[in-house]
């Protein structure tokens, strides 16, 4: 235990050796736009051998694929709704036949309904759970077995800090992200005895993408939204460092501490003061 703590402390001071990506084939769900597109760029810039993009909108996938190819990296796209289990398994088979084995899976696809429970449509609530949570079950089941055989693989979950601290007006999203966090926590521990296969969970603060367009906090200068480029860069670095958990920005670690020691009434006042209590009132994002 003491050795591991010292090792982690040293790692914060001394630069660690980054994993070579030149032999890796990366699959990114929700890869056509937003953070997914930035992740494709970042993996390409860092030398990934092949990149595969999944998504539901062909126009965005085509544009991103062409951009990655122009960077000199082999790139393919497939239309796939990760919330549809059979579609995931069928498309995964097509990927293996056309591209080969996937060694890094990035579960990035997500949707947000952006309404309270009583204002939410039942089908929209189910859609959030199917894509944001269950979709990760299906993609991981599709690609993890071969990773275990090869003793080479990495499962990445682009989650959200809302998995740890929920807000009103996004009950579908917060619930699905909390479930996905538990899924990854269990999966990460389950892979401890699996040589060559690891997992990374990324929990970013509000990121300036069209998904959460219109979301407003009370002090934007004090709590500025993250740039998609920053989230992508830090995520790929975490994969290369084999980092199990990444909170962005680092100040979000204080959130975990505060939630564990403060009474509920105090947490509620913090929500009201910071504006997170009403931040979804101006939500106009993409669902």
N, C-alpha and C positions, 0 to 999 in steps of 0.2 A: 504493500500500500504506500509506504513512505517513498519507495523507489519510483513508483508511478507518478506521485505528486511532484517529486524533484525533476523527473524526466519531462513532465509537462511544463514546469517552470522554466527549465533550460530551453525548451522548444520555443517559448515566448521571446527569448533573448537571442538565441542563435538561429540563423536561417537553416531550415530543414531541407533535405533533398526532395525535389519535386518529382513525382511519378512521370515517366516518359509516356506520352500518349501516341507515339508514332505507330503503334501496332493495334490501337484500340478502335473499335467500331462503336459509335455513340448513337443511341436512339433517344430522341427528345419528343415527348408528347406535347401537344399544344405548341409545336415548333414553328408555326407560320408567322407569329407576331409577338409583340411585347417582350417579356423576359425570355420566352422560348427562342425568338429570333436572335436575341443578344447572346444566348447560350450557344447557339449554332456558330455565330461569329467567333466567340471566344474559344470554343473547342478547335475551330479551324485554325485560328491564329496560333494556338499552342501545339499544333501539329498532329491533331487526330487524323487517323488514316481514312476513315469513312464516317459520314454523318447521315443519319436517317431521320426524317421528320414525319411526324404523324399529326393530323389535325382534321378538322371538319370542313374548312374553307379552302378549296383548291387554289383560288387566286393568290391568297397569302402564302400558301405552301410553295407554289410555283415561283413566286418572286424571291422568297428566301433561298430556295434551292439554287436558282440562277446566280444569286449573289455569292453563295458559298462556292459554287463551281468556279466563278470568276476569281476567287481567292486561291484557286489551285487545289481544292479539296474535293474528293469524290462525294457527291451528295445525291440522295434519293428521297422522294416523298411518297407517302401513301395516305389515302383518305381513310380515316378510321375514327369512329366514335368510341372512346375508351369506356364509356358507360354501358356499351353493348358487349356483353361477355363473349358471345359467339363471334362477333365481328373482330374482337381483339385476337382471339385464337386463330381465326382464319387469316387475318392480316399478318400476324406473327409468323405463320407458316410461309406466307408469300415472301416476307422479308428474308427468312432463312434461305429460301430457294434462290432469290435474286441477288441478295447482298452478302449473305453469310451469317456467321454468329455475331450476336450483339454482346459486347463485353462491358459497356456502360449504359445503363438504362436510367434516363432522367424523367421522372414522373412530374411533369410541369402543368399539364392540362388542368384547368379549373374554370368554374363559372360561379357567379354570385347573383342571387335574385334581388337582394337589396331591399327587403321589406320586413316588417314585423311578422310574427307568427300568424296573427289573426288576419293580416292583409295579404298573406301569401297564398298563392294557388297551390293546391296539393301536388299537381304534376310538376310544378317548378321546384318544389321542395324535394321531390323524389329525384329530379334531374341533378340537383346539386350533390346529393348523396351518391348517386350512381357514378357521376364523373369524378368528383373530388376525392371520394373514398374508395368505393368498390372498384373503380377503374384501376386503382393501384394494386388491388388484389389480383385482378385479371392479368395485367401486364407483367407483374412480378412472377406469377405462376407460369406465364408463357415463356419467360426468358431465363429465370433463375436456374432451372434444372440443368441447362447446358453450361451455365457459368460454373456450377458445382462440378460438373464433369471435367471441364477444362481447368478447374482450380484458378480461374481468372474472371473476375467480374466485380461490378460495383453498382449498387442500387442507390439512386439519389431521389429524394423527395423535396420538391420546392413547396414548402408549407407556408405558414404565416405566423407572426407573433400573436395573431388572434386565436391561435390554437391554445394559447396559454392565458390570454386575457380577452374575453369576449366583449363585444359592444352591442348595443341595441341596433335594430335595423338591418342586421346581417345574420340573423339567427341560423339560416341555412348554411351559410359559409363558415361561420364560427364552429358550428356543430361538426360539419364535415371535416374541417381542418383539425379539430381536437381528436376526432376518430383516426384520421390519417397519422397524427403524431403518435398515438398509442400503437397503431399498426407498425410504424417504423421503429419505435422503441422496442417492441417485442421482436421484430425481425432482426434488428441489429444484435440483440442479445443471442438470438438463435443462430447467428452466423459466427459466433465466437470460435467454435470448433471446426469451422469450414475454411481451410487454408486457401488464401488467394481471393476470397470473396468478402467484400465489406459493404458498408452502407453509410450514407450521409444524409442528415436531415437539416434543411436550411429554413430558418424562421426569420424572414425579413419583416421590418416595419413597413408601413404604407409605402408603396412604390408608385411612381408617376407613370402609370400605363392607362390605357383607355378603359380597362376593366373597372377601375375605381374612380373614374372621372366624376368630378363634382364633390367628392368627399372632402370635407373641410375640418381641420382642427383649429382650436382657438389661437394657438401661438405657432403659426407656420414657420417663423424664423427660428424658434426654439426647437421645434420638432419638424424639420423639413422632410418632405418625402424623399425616399431613396431613388436614385437613377437606375433604370434597368441595366445599364452598362456596369454599374457598381455591383449589383446583385449577381450578375452573370460572372464577372471577374472573380469575385470572392467565392462563388460556388465552385467554379472550376479549380481554383486554388485549393479549396477544401477537399475536393476529390483527389487532387495530386498529393495532398498531405495526408490522405486517409483520415480526415477529421470526421468524427461521428456526428457532432452537433455544431451548428454555426448559427449564432444569433446576430442579426444586423439591425442597427449598429450595435456596438459593444455595450452601449448604455442600457440595452434591453435586459442585460443580466440583472440590473437593479430592479426591474419589474418582477422578476421571480422572487427576489429577496423580499420586496415589499408585500407581495401577495401572501407570503408565508408567515409574516409577522404582524401585519396590520389588521385591525378588526374590519369587518365588512363595511361598517358605517364610514370609516376613514377612506376606504377604497372608493366608495360611492362618491364622496366629496372630491376625490382626485379626478374621477371620471367627469364630474360636472365642471370642475375648475379648468381642466385641460381641453374640454370641448369634445371629448370622445363620446360623451353621453348623447350628443346631438349631431355628431359628424356625418351621419348617413342621411340627415334630413335633406341635404342638397345633392344627394347621389344621382348621377345621370349615366352611370357606367354601362358597359356592355354586359348583357346577361347571356 
